[in-house]
């Protein structure tokens, strides 16, 4: 690939991700009530992060 083609591809990819991320995040909708244990043993409530960006990483090891 030439540099111009690569730069065009990256630009289109970034624009697609930027517009797609907003749709996936559900902008304007309230997240469901989620509560669970934090690493320090206390209870963590998702509502305490209201109004701030939050990334929830859910993973599993099989």
Buried (B, 14 or more C-beta within 10 A) or exposed (E): EEEEEEEEEEEEEEEEEEEEEEEEEEEEEEEEEEEEEEEEEEEEEBEEEEEEEEEEEEEEEE
